Amino acid sequence: MDNNVKNYADEEHCPVRNVLDRFGDKWSMLVLMLLSDMEVLRFNEIHKYIGTISQKMLTVTLKKLEVDGLVNRKAYPEIPPRVEYSLTDRTKTLMPIIQDLAQWANQNMADIQYSRSKAV
C-alpha cells in the first residue's frame, strides 16, 4: 500500500486531514478570502463584512488561524486598543488554491443544489 494512502487513516500524521481540518470549517476560508481581498482589517470590520458570524465564533476562528500561522495579529498599544489582522506569507501561497476552489464552487453550485434537491 502506498505510504500516502496509509497516512489517510492516521489523523495526527495525515497532512490533508490535519491542515484541512484547521481551515476547512464554515468560517475560516471566508475570513482568509476577505483578508486576501482587503489586506488588513480590524475585528469589527471582519465581523461587519461577514455579517452572519457571531463575535465569539469570529474570535475562535481568528485565534485558530493565528495559532496555525495563517493570520497575523498586530495589537497597537493605544486607548482604545486597536488590533489588525492580515494574511501571513504562508497563507498568501495558499490563496490561489482557495480562490480556485471558490471559483469551482461558484461554477458548480447550481448543479450541486439540483443534485441535493433530487436526493430529498
N, CA, C and O atoms as CSV, one atom per row, in Angstrom:
chain,resi,resn,atom,element,x,y,z
A,1,MET,N,N,0.853,-1.181,0.000
A,1,MET,CA,C,0.000,0.000,0.000
A,1,MET,C,C,0.894,1.238,0.000
A,1,MET,O,O,1.891,1.292,0.721
A,2,ASP,N,N,0.538,2.212,-0.797
A,2,ASP,CA,C,1.270,3.467,-0.889
A,2,ASP,C,C,1.313,4.133,0.486
A,2,ASP,O,O,0.320,4.120,1.214
A,3,ASN,N,N,2.450,4.709,0.838
A,3,ASN,CA,C,2.618,5.348,2.138
A,3,ASN,C,C,1.638,6.505,2.336
A,3,ASN,O,O,1.160,6.718,3.450
A,4,ASN,N,N,1.329,7.256,1.272
A,4,ASN,CA,C,0.366,8.353,1.390
A,4,ASN,C,C,-1.020,7.841,1.754
A,4,ASN,O,O,-1.733,8.475,2.531
A,5,VAL,N,N,-1.406,6.696,1.197
A,5,VAL,CA,C,-2.716,6.113,1.499
A,5,VAL,C,C,-2.774,5.695,2.962
A,5,VAL,O,O,-3.807,5.870,3.609
A,6,LYS,N,N,-1.700,5.152,3.489
A,6,LYS,CA,C,-1.652,4.772,4.904
A,6,LYS,C,C,-1.865,5.991,5.795
A,6,LYS,O,O,-2.493,5.887,6.848
A,7,ASN,N,N,-1.351,7.137,5.383
A,7,ASN,CA,C,-1.474,8.352,6.192
A,7,ASN,C,C,-2.913,8.835,6.313
A,7,ASN,O,O,-3.233,9.545,7.267
A,8,TYR,N,N,-3.783,8.478,5.389
A,8,TYR,CA,C,-5.171,8.946,5.448
A,8,TYR,C,C,-5.859,8.515,6.737
A,8,TYR,O,O,-6.688,9.249,7.274
A,9,ALA,N,N,-5.527,7.353,7.227
A,9,ALA,CA,C,-6.164,6.828,8.429
A,9,ALA,C,C,-5.540,7.387,9.706
A,9,ALA,O,O,-6.123,7.267,10.783
A,10,ASP,N,N,-4.376,7.987,9.596
A,10,ASP,CA,C,-3.648,8.486,10.756
A,10,ASP,C,C,-3.879,9.990,10.884
A,10,ASP,O,O,-3.192,10.795,10.255
A,11,GLU,N,N,-4.859,10.352,11.709
A,11,GLU,CA,C,-5.264,11.754,11.814
A,11,GLU,C,C,-4.101,12.666,12.179
A,11,GLU,O,O,-3.987,13.770,11.646
A,12,GLU,N,N,-3.247,12.219,13.074
A,12,GLU,CA,C,-2.145,13.064,13.543
A,12,GLU,C,C,-1.104,13.331,12.465
A,12,GLU,O,O,-0.528,14.417,12.419
A,13,HIS,N,N,-0.855,12.343,11.588
A,13,HIS,CA,C,0.220,12.470,10.612
A,13,HIS,C,C,-0.250,12.698,9.176
A,13,HIS,O,O,0.577,12.887,8.283
A,14,CYS,N,N,-1.530,12.682,8.946
A,14,CYS,CA,C,-2.051,12.898,7.600
A,14,CYS,C,C,-2.107,14.405,7.327
A,14,CYS,O,O,-2.918,15.111,7.925
A,15,PRO,N,N,-1.252,14.897,6.433
A,15,PRO,CA,C,-1.244,16.342,6.182
A,15,PRO,C,C,-2.588,16.870,5.682
A,15,PRO,O,O,-3.010,17.959,6.071
A,16,VAL,N,N,-3.253,16.113,4.831
A,16,VAL,CA,C,-4.529,16.581,4.276
A,16,VAL,C,C,-5.557,16.750,5.391
A,16,VAL,O,O,-6.176,17.808,5.502
A,17,ARG,N,N,-5.746,15.731,6.209
A,17,ARG,CA,C,-6.727,15.815,7.294
A,17,ARG,C,C,-6.335,16.883,8.302
A,17,ARG,O,O,-7.177,17.657,8.757
A,18,ASN,N,N,-5.064,16.920,8.646
A,18,ASN,CA,C,-4.588,17.834,9.665
A,18,ASN,C,C,-4.756,19.287,9.244
A,18,ASN,O,O,-5.242,20.104,10.025
A,19,VAL,N,N,-4.365,19.613,8.036
A,19,VAL,CA,C,-4.421,21.007,7.577
A,19,VAL,C,C,-5.844,21.415,7.227
A,19,VAL,O,O,-6.304,22.470,7.664
A,20,LEU,N,N,-6.550,20.602,6.448
A,20,LEU,CA,C,-7.910,20.979,6.049
A,20,LEU,C,C,-8.853,21.075,7.241
A,20,LEU,O,O,-9.782,21.883,7.237
A,21,ASP,N,N,-8.621,20.260,8.253
A,21,ASP,CA,C,-9.445,20.327,9.454
A,21,ASP,C,C,-9.339,21.689,10.118
A,21,ASP,O,O,-10.290,22.152,10.747
A,22,ARG,N,N,-8.185,22.333,9.980
A,22,ARG,CA,C,-7.956,23.604,10.647
A,22,ARG,C,C,-8.554,24.804,9.923
A,22,ARG,O,O,-8.934,25.777,10.575
A,23,PHE,N,N,-8.649,24.766,8.597
A,23,PHE,CA,C,-9.220,25.929,7.927
A,23,PHE,C,C,-10.369,25.574,7.002
A,23,PHE,O,O,-10.861,26.432,6.270
A,24,GLY,N,N,-10.804,24.322,7.024
A,24,GLY,CA,C,-11.901,23.904,6.171
A,24,GLY,C,C,-13.257,23.972,6.842
A,24,GLY,O,O,-14.199,23.313,6.399
A,25,ASP,N,N,-13.374,24.750,7.896
A,25,ASP,CA,C,-14.654,24.878,8.589
A,25,ASP,C,C,-15.539,25.922,7.903
A,25,ASP,O,O,-15.211,26.417,6.825
A,26,LYS,N,N,-16.629,26.236,8.523
A,26,LYS,CA,C,-17.623,27.131,7.923
A,26,LYS,C,C,-17.104,28.555,7.732
A,26,LYS,O,O,-17.516,29.230,6.789
A,27,TRP,N,N,-16.209,29.026,8.602
A,27,TRP,CA,C,-15.843,30.439,8.603
A,27,TRP,C,C,-14.419,30.747,8.167
A,27,TRP,O,O,-14.174,31.819,7.612
A,28,SER,N,N,-13.489,29.859,8.397
A,28,SER,CA,C,-12.072,30.175,8.186
A,28,SER,C,C,-11.748,30.601,6.763
A,28,SER,O,O,-11.033,31.583,6.564
A,29,MET,N,N,-12.257,29.885,5.774
A,29,MET,CA,C,-11.960,30.256,4.387
A,29,MET,C,C,-12.553,31.612,4.041
A,29,MET,O,O,-11.948,32.381,3.294
A,30,LEU,N,N,-13.733,31.916,4.578
A,30,LEU,CA,C,-14.318,33.239,4.338
A,30,LEU,C,C,-13.421,34.332,4.918
A,30,LEU,O,O,-13.191,35.357,4.276
A,31,VAL,N,N,-12.918,34.114,6.129
A,31,VAL,CA,C,-12.024,35.093,6.751
A,31,VAL,C,C,-10.759,35.245,5.911
A,31,VAL,O,O,-10.311,36.365,5.664
A,32,LEU,N,N,-10.181,34.131,5.471
A,32,LEU,CA,C,-8.966,34.196,4.655
A,32,LEU,C,C,-9.217,34.914,3.331
A,32,LEU,O,O,-8.402,35.735,2.910
A,33,MET,N,N,-10.329,34.615,2.678
A,33,MET,CA,C,-10.649,35.273,1.411
A,33,MET,C,C,-10.875,36.776,1.612
A,33,MET,O,O,-10.443,37.588,0.793
A,34,LEU,N,N,-11.544,37.134,2.692
A,34,LEU,CA,C,-11.784,38.536,2.994
A,34,LEU,C,C,-10.470,39.271,3.242
A,34,LEU,O,O,-10.258,40.366,2.722
A,35,LEU,N,N,-9.589,38.664,4.038
A,35,LEU,CA,C,-8.294,39.295,4.301
A,35,LEU,C,C,-7.439,39.357,3.040
A,35,LEU,O,O,-6.643,40.282,2.875
A,36,SER,N,N,-7.596,38.393,2.164
A,36,SER,CA,C,-6.882,38.429,0.892
A,36,SER,C,C,-7.352,39.615,0.049
A,36,SER,O,O,-6.542,40.289,-0.586
A,37,ASP,N,N,-8.644,39.863,0.046
A,37,ASP,CA,C,-9.210,40.975,-0.727
A,37,ASP,C,C,-8.881,42.338,-0.113
A,37,ASP,O,O,-8.574,43.290,-0.831
A,38,MET,N,N,-8.946,42.426,1.203
A,38,MET,CA,C,-8.838,43.726,1.877
A,38,MET,C,C,-7.444,43.991,2.470
A,38,MET,O,O,-7.133,45.131,2.816
A,39,GLU,N,N,-6.620,42.973,2.588
A,39,GLU,CA,C,-5.244,43.013,3.100
A,39,GLU,C,C,-5.148,43.153,4.612
A,39,GLU,O,O,-4.569,42.284,5.263
A,40,VAL,N,N,-5.697,44.220,5.194
A,40,VAL,CA,C,-5.638,44.421,6.645
A,40,VAL,C,C,-7.017,44.847,7.122
A,40,VAL,O,O,-7.632,45.756,6.562
A,41,LEU,N,N,-7.497,44.170,8.174
A,41,LEU,CA,C,-8.809,44.515,8.740
A,41,LEU,C,C,-8.775,44.393,10.252
A,41,LEU,O,O,-8.017,43.605,10.818
A,42,ARG,N,N,-9.605,45.183,10.883
A,42,ARG,CA,C,-9.807,45.064,12.326
A,42,ARG,C,C,-10.942,44.073,12.573
A,42,ARG,O,O,-11.708,43.745,11.667
A,43,PHE,N,N,-11.032,43.610,13.804
A,43,PHE,CA,C,-12.025,42.606,14.181
A,43,PHE,C,C,-13.430,43.035,13.774
A,43,PHE,O,O,-14.147,42.273,13.127
A,44,ASN,N,N,-13.826,44.245,14.146
A,44,ASN,CA,C,-15.189,44.701,13.853
A,44,ASN,C,C,-15.445,44.827,12.355
A,44,ASN,O,O,-16.576,44.645,11.903
A,45,GLU,N,N,-14.417,45.134,11.591
A,45,GLU,CA,C,-14.581,45.202,10.136
A,45,GLU,C,C,-14.836,43.813,9.564
A,45,GLU,O,O,-15.703,43.635,8.709
A,46,ILE,N,N,-14.076,42.833,10.041
A,46,ILE,CA,C,-14.291,41.450,9.584
A,46,ILE,C,C,-15.708,41.020,9.943
A,46,ILE,O,O,-16.419,40.441,9.122
A,47,HIS,N,N,-16.107,41.308,11.169
A,47,HIS,CA,C,-17.441,40.933,11.632
A,47,HIS,C,C,-18.522,41.587,10.773
A,47,HIS,O,O,-19.513,40.946,10.423
A,48,LYS,N,N,-18.334,42.849,10.438
A,48,LYS,CA,C,-19.309,43.579,9.615
A,48,LYS,C,C,-19.396,42.991,8.204
A,48,LYS,O,O,-20.491,42.807,7.673
A,49,TYR,N,N,-18.245,42.697,7.599
A,49,TYR,CA,C,-18.242,42.168,6.233
A,49,TYR,C,C,-18.897,40.789,6.158
A,49,TYR,O,O,-19.653,40.512,5.227
A,50,ILE,N,N,-18.609,39.923,7.135
A,50,ILE,CA,C,-19.188,38.574,7.097
A,50,ILE,C,C,-20.642,38.608,7.552
A,50,ILE,O,O,-21.493,37.928,6.978
A,51,GLY,N,N,-20.920,39.387,8.569
A,51,GLY,CA,C,-22.304,39.627,8.973
A,51,GLY,C,C,-22.947,38.520,9.779
A,51,GLY,O,O,-23.470,38.785,10.862
A,52,THR,N,N,-22.930,37.298,9.297
A,52,THR,CA,C,-23.673,36.223,9.959
A,52,THR,C,C,-22.841,35.454,10.983
A,52,THR,O,O,-23.357,34.525,11.605
A,53,ILE,N,N,-21.598,35.802,11.174
A,53,ILE,CA,C,-20.761,35.123,12.163
A,53,ILE,C,C,-20.910,35.833,13.512
A,53,ILE,O,O,-20.933,37.063,13.572
A,54,SER,N,N,-21.010,35.059,14.582
A,54,SER,CA,C,-21.082,35.663,15.912
A,54,SER,C,C,-19.694,36.170,16.305
A,54,SER,O,O,-18.681,35.715,15.775
A,55,GLN,N,N,-19.665,37.112,17.237
A,55,GLN,CA,C,-18.379,37.628,17.696
A,55,GLN,C,C,-17.549,36.520,18.334
A,55,GLN,O,O,-16.333,36.465,18.153
A,56,LYS,N,N,-18.207,35.644,19.075
A,56,LYS,CA,C,-17.489,34.544,19.726
A,56,LYS,C,C,-16.863,33.623,18.674
A,56,LYS,O,O,-15.699,33.242,18.796
A,57,MET,N,N,-17.632,33.266,17.647
A,57,MET,CA,C,-17.117,32.366,16.615
A,57,MET,C,C,-15.997,33.030,15.821
A,57,MET,O,O,-15.037,32.364,15.433
A,58,LEU,N,N,-16.109,34.339,15.577
A,58,LEU,CA,C,-15.042,35.050,14.880
A,58,LEU,C,C,-13.773,35.057,15.724
A,58,LEU,O,O,-12.673,34.883,15.199
A,59,THR,N,N,-13.924,35.257,17.019
A,59,THR,CA,C,-12.768,35.219,17.924
A,59,THR,C,C,-12.094,33.862,17.868
A,59,THR,O,O,-10.871,33.783,17.746
A,60,VAL,N,N,-12.874,32.791,17.955
A,60,VAL,CA,C,-12.334,31.425,17.909
A,60,VAL,C,C,-11.644,31.171,16.568
A,60,VAL,O,O,-10.554,30.601,16.525
A,61,THR,N,N,-12.277,31.594,15.481
A,61,THR,CA,C,-11.732,31.373,14.138
A,61,THR,C,C,-10.414,32.114,13.954
A,61,THR,O,O,-9.443,31.538,13.463
A,62,LEU,N,N,-10.371,33.384,14.343
A,62,LEU,CA,C,-9.144,34.159,14.197
A,62,LEU,C,C,-8.021,33.593,15.055
A,62,LEU,O,O,-6.868,33.554,14.623
A,63,LYS,N,N,-8.347,33.155,16.263
A,63,LYS,CA,C,-7.335,32.574,17.157
A,63,LYS,C,C,-6.761,31.300,16.552
A,63,LYS,O,O,-5.547,31.095,16.566
A,64,LYS,N,N,-7.622,30.453,16.026
A,64,LYS,CA,C,-7.185,29.200,15.409
A,64,LYS,C,C,-6.278,29.479,14.208
A,64,LYS,O,O,-5.239,28.839,14.051
A,65,LEU,N,N,-6.667,30.423,13.374
A,65,LEU,CA,C,-5.861,30.774,12.202
A,65,LEU,C,C,-4.531,31.394,12.617
A,65,LEU,O,O,-3.510,31.169,11.968
A,66,GLU,N,N,-4.541,32.165,13.684
A,66,GLU,CA,C,-3.304,32.763,14.192
A,66,GLU,C,C,-2.362,31.690,14.736
A,66,GLU,O,O,-1.164,31.716,14.455
A,67,VAL,N,N,-2.896,30.749,15.510
A,67,VAL,CA,C,-2.085,29.673,16.087
A,67,VAL,C,C,-1.411,28.852,14.991
A,67,VAL,O,O,-0.272,28.414,15.155
A,68,ASP,N,N,-2.107,28.643,13.880
A,68,ASP,CA,C,-1.545,27.868,12.778
A,68,ASP,C,C,-0.644,28.691,11.864
A,68,ASP,O,O,-0.118,28.168,10.882
A,69,GLY,N,N,-0.461,29.966,12.175
A,69,GLY,CA,C,0.411,30.802,11.371
A,69,GLY,C,C,-0.192,31.199,10.042
A,69,GLY,O,O,0.536,31.477,9.089
A,70,LEU,N,N,-1.524,31.228,9.964
A,70,LEU,CA,C,-2.199,31.613,8.727
A,70,LEU,C,C,-2.639,33.066,8.737
A,70,LEU,O,O,-2.888,33.649,7.681
A,71,VAL,N,N,-2.739,33.661,9.934
A,71,VAL,CA,C,-3.156,35.049,10.081
A,71,VAL,C,C,-2.209,35.747,11.051
A,71,VAL,O,O,-1.855,35.202,12.097
A,72,ASN,N,N,-1.809,36.958,10.687
A,72,ASN,CA,C,-1.046,37.815,11.595
A,72,ASN,C,C,-2.013,38.638,12.425
A,72,ASN,O,O,-3.020,39.131,11.917
A,73,ARG,N,N,-1.702,38.780,13.695
A,73,ARG,CA,C,-2.480,39.640,14.596
A,73,ARG,C,C,-1.524,40.687,15.140
A,73,ARG,O,O,-0.531,40.353,15.787
A,74,LYS,N,N,-1.822,41.951,14.880
A,74,LYS,CA,C,-0.966,43.032,15.354
A,74,LYS,C,C,-1.770,43.937,16.272
A,74,LYS,O,O,-2.743,44.567,15.857
A,75,ALA,N,N,-1.340,43.988,17.540
A,75,ALA,CA,C,-2.015,44.822,18.530
A,75,ALA,C,C,-1.211,46.104,18.723
A,75,ALA,O,O,0.012,46.068,18.863
A,76,TYR,N,N,-1.907,47.226,18.727
A,76,TYR,CA,C,-1.276,48.521,18.919
A,76,TYR,C,C,-1.539,48.994,20.347
A,76,TYR,O,O,-2.670,48.911,20.826
A,77,PRO,N,N,-0.513,49.486,21.025
A,77,PRO,CA,C,-0.687,49.939,22.421
A,77,PRO,C,C,-1.348,51.316,22.476
A,77,PRO,O,O,-0.707,52.320,22.786
A,78,GLU,N,N,-2.632,51.339,22.172
A,78,GLU,CA,C,-3.401,52.572,22.147
A,78,GLU,C,C,-4.627,52.417,23.030
A,78,GLU,O,O,-4.988,51.311,23.433
A,79,ILE,N,N,-5.250,53.527,23.316
A,79,ILE,CA,C,-6.523,53.503,24.030
A,79,ILE,C,C,-7.529,54.226,23.155
A,79,ILE,O,O,-7.328,55.405,22.864
A,80,PRO,N,N,-8.598,53.580,22.722
A,80,PRO,CA,C,-8.889,52.161,22.935
A,80,PRO,C,C,-7.944,51.279,22.130
A,80,PRO,O,O,-7.366,51.720,21.137
A,81,PRO,N,N,-7.788,50.025,22.564
A,81,PRO,CA,C,-6.873,49.114,21.864
A,81,PRO,C,C,-7.280,48.922,20.409
A,81,PRO,O,O,-8.465,48.887,20.078
A,82,ARG,N,N,-6.286,48.800,19.557
A,82,ARG,CA,C,-6.535,48.560,18.134
A,82,ARG,C,C,-5.775,47.300,17.747
A,82,ARG,O,O,-4.578,47.178,18.005
A,83,VAL,N,N,-6.484,46.367,17.124
A,83,VAL,CA,C,-5.886,45.113,16.667
A,83,VAL,C,C,-6.217,44.950,15.198
A,83,VAL,O,O,-7.365,45.118,14.789
A,84,GLU,N,N,-5.206,44.621,14.405
A,84,GLU,CA,C,-5.397,44.421,12.977
A,84,GLU,C,C,-4.986,43.007,12.602
A,84,GLU,O,O,-4.067,42.433,13.185
A,85,TYR,N,N,-5.683,42.461,11.619
A,85,TYR,CA,C,-5.416,41.119,11.122
A,85,TYR,C,C,-5.024,41.185,9.650
A,85,TYR,O,O,-5.555,41.990,8.885
A,86,SER,N,N,-4.089,40.327,9.274
A,86,SER,CA,C,-3.651,40.235,7.879
A,86,SER,C,C,-3.186,38.803,7.624
A,86,SER,O,O,-3.023,38.015,8.555
A,87,LEU,N,N,-2.976,38.483,6.356
A,87,LEU,CA,C,-2.504,37.152,5.993
A,87,LEU,C,C,-0.995,37.051,6.179
A,87,LEU,O,O,-0.267,38.026,5.994
A,88,THR,N,N,-0.545,35.874,6.542
A,88,THR,CA,C,0.890,35.609,6.602
A,88,THR,C,C,1.392,35.289,5.196
A,88,THR,O,O,0.601,35.031,4.289
A,89,ASP,N,N,2.696,35.308,5.028
A,89,ASP,CA,C,3.274,34.943,3.729
A,89,ASP,C,C,2.903,33.514,3.348
A,89,ASP,O,O,2.672,33.223,2.175
A,90,ARG,N,N,2.846,32.623,4.333
A,90,ARG,CA,C,2.455,31.231,4.073
A,90,ARG,C,C,1.057,31.176,3.476
A,90,ARG,O,O,0.814,30.449,2.513
A,91,THR,N,N,0.150,31.937,4.043
A,91,THR,CA,C,-1.239,31.918,3.582
A,91,THR,C,C,-1.369,32.528,2.192
A,91,THR,O,O,-2.220,32.111,1.406
A,92,LYS,N,N,-0.541,33.499,1.894
A,92,LYS,CA,C,-0.584,34.102,0.561
A,92,LYS,C,C,-0.272,33.060,-0.517
A,92,LYS,O,O,-0.763,33.173,-1.640
A,93,THR,N,N,0.544,32.040,-0.189
A,93,THR,CA,C,0.812,30.966,-1.152
A,93,THR,C,C,-0.366,30.006,-1.259
A,93,THR,O,O,-0.505,29.299,-2.258
A,94,LEU,N,N,-1.207,29.980,-0.242
A,94,LEU,CA,C,-2.396,29.125,-0.225
A,94,LEU,C,C,-3.576,29.755,-0.968
A,94,LEU,O,O,-4.442,29.041,-1.474
A,95,MET,N,N,-3.613,31.065,-1.034
A,95,MET,CA,C,-4.779,31.764,-1.566
A,95,MET,C,C,-5.129,31.404,-3.015
A,95,MET,O,O,-6.317,31.313,-3.324
A,96,PRO,N,N,-4.172,31.197,-3.912
A,96,PRO,CA,C,-4.581,30.779,-5.266
A,96,PRO,C,C,-5.377,29.475,-5.261
A,96,PRO,O,O,-6.292,29.304,-6.067
A,97,ILE,N,N,-5.036,28.564,-4.366
A,97,ILE,CA,C,-5.758,27.293,-4.266
A,97,ILE,C,C,-7.171,27.536,-3.738
A,97,ILE,O,O,-8.135,26.973,-4.258
A,98,ILE,N,N,-7.294,28.366,-2.713
A,98,ILE,CA,C,-8.612,28.689,-2.155
A,98,ILE,C,C,-9.449,29.428,-3.194
A,98,ILE,O,O,-10.647,29.173,-3.318
A,99,GLN,N,N,-8.836,30.330,-3.932
A,99,GLN,CA,C,-9.568,31.068,-4.962
A,99,GLN,C,C,-10.030,30.138,-6.081
A,99,GLN,O,O,-11.125,30.312,-6.616
A,100,ASP,N,N,-9.205,29.148,-6.439
A,100,ASP,CA,C,-9.625,28.151,-7.427
A,100,ASP,C,C,-10.820,27.349,-6.906
A,100,ASP,O,O,-11.765,27.081,-7.649
A,101,LEU,N,N,-10.773,26.971,-5.636
A,101,LEU,CA,C,-11.883,26.237,-5.030
A,101,LEU,C,C,-13.150,27.082,-5.021
A,101,LEU,O,O,-14.234,26.579,-5.319
A,102,ALA,N,N,-13.021,28.363,-4.682
A,102,ALA,CA,C,-14.182,29.259,-4.688
A,102,ALA,C,C,-14.754,29.403,-6.096
A,102,ALA,O,O,-15.972,29.422,-6.277
A,103,GLN,N,N,-13.886,29.502,-7.079
A,103,GLN,CA,C,-14.346,29.605,-8.475
A,103,GLN,C,C,-15.071,28.319,-8.876
A,103,GLN,O,O,-16.118,28.374,-9.522
A,104,TRP,N,N,-14.527,27.174,-8.501
A,104,TRP,CA,C,-15.170,25.896,-8.803
A,104,TRP,C,C,-16.547,25.839,-8.134
A,104,TRP,O,O,-17.522,25.407,-8.749
A,105,ALA,N,N,-16.621,26.277,-6.870
A,105,ALA,CA,C,-17.894,26.260,-6.145
A,105,ALA,C,C,-18.918,27.152,-6.844
A,105,ALA,O,O,-20.078,26.769,-6.993
A,106,ASN,N,N,-18.498,28.325,-7.267
A,106,ASN,CA,C,-19.408,29.233,-7.974
A,106,ASN,C,C,-19.905,28.623,-9.280
A,106,ASN,O,O,-21.078,28.762,-9.629
A,107,GLN,N,N,-19.021,27.957,-9.991
A,107,GLN,CA,C,-19.392,27.361,-11.276
A,107,GLN,C,C,-20.302,26.151,-11.116
A,107,GLN,O,O,-21.085,25.849,-12.017
A,108,ASN,N,N,-20.216,25.458,-9.996
A,108,ASN,CA,C,-20.938,24.204,-9.829
A,108,ASN,C,C,-22.073,24.246,-8.807
A,108,ASN,O,O,-22.752,23.239,-8.610
A,109,MET,N,N,-22.292,25.383,-8.158
A,109,MET,CA,C,-23.284,25.453,-7.088
A,109,MET,C,C,-24.686,25.101,-7.557
A,109,MET,O,O,-25.392,24.367,-6.864
A,110,ALA,N,N,-25.107,25.597,-8.701
A,110,ALA,CA,C,-26.462,25.308,-9.183
A,110,ALA,C,C,-26.655,23.810,-9.400
A,110,ALA,O,O,-27.686,23.260,-9.013
A,111,ASP,N,N,-25.681,23.145,-10.010
A,111,ASP,CA,C,-25.778,21.698,-10.229
A,111,ASP,C,C,-25.777,20.934,-8.913
A,111,ASP,O,O,-26.498,19.948,-8.762
A,112,ILE,N,N,-24.971,21.388,-7.965
A,112,ILE,CA,C,-24.910,20.731,-6.651
A,112,ILE,C,C,-26.254,20.890,-5.934
A,112,ILE,O,O,-26.767,19.934,-5.353
A,113,GLN,N,N,-26.816,22.093,-5.977
A,113,GLN,CA,C,-28.125,22.309,-5.348
A,113,GLN,C,C,-29.201,21.453,-6.013
A,113,GLN,O,O,-30.085,20.929,-5.337
A,114,TYR,N,N,-29.126,21.310,-7.336
A,114,TYR,CA,C,-30.080,20.462,-8.047
A,114,TYR,C,C,-29.930,19.003,-7.597
A,114,TYR,O,O,-30.927,18.327,-7.345
A,115,SER,N,N,-28.700,18.526,-7.499
A,115,SER,CA,C,-28.465,17.145,-7.050
A,115,SER,C,C,-28.990,16.939,-5.633
A,115,SER,O,O,-29.572,15.897,-5.331
A,116,ARG,N,N,-28.787,17.920,-4.772
A,116,ARG,CA,C,-29.303,17.826,-3.405
A,116,ARG,C,C,-30.823,17.785,-3.380
A,116,ARG,O,O,-31.413,17.040,-2.597
A,117,SER,N,N,-31.454,18.575,-4.228
A,117,SER,CA,C,-32.920,18.607,-4.234
A,117,SER,C,C,-33.503,17.277,-4.696
A,117,SER,O,O,-34.581,16.882,-4.253
A,118,LYS,N,N,-32.792,16.585,-5.586
A,118,LYS,CA,C,-33.266,15.276,-6.064
A,118,LYS,C,C,-33.106,14.214,-4.991
A,118,LYS,O,O,-33.845,13.229,-4.986
A,119,ALA,N,N,-32.156,14.394,-4.083
A,119,ALA,CA,C,-31.886,13.390,-3.051
A,119,ALA,C,C,-32.887,13.458,-1.903
A,119,ALA,O,O,-32.980,12.519,-1.112
A,120,VAL,N,N,-33.620,14.528,-1.803
A,120,VAL,CA,C,-34.563,14.695,-0.682
A,120,VAL,C,C,-35.830,13.936,-0.923
A,120,VAL,O,O,-36.734,13.961,-0.088
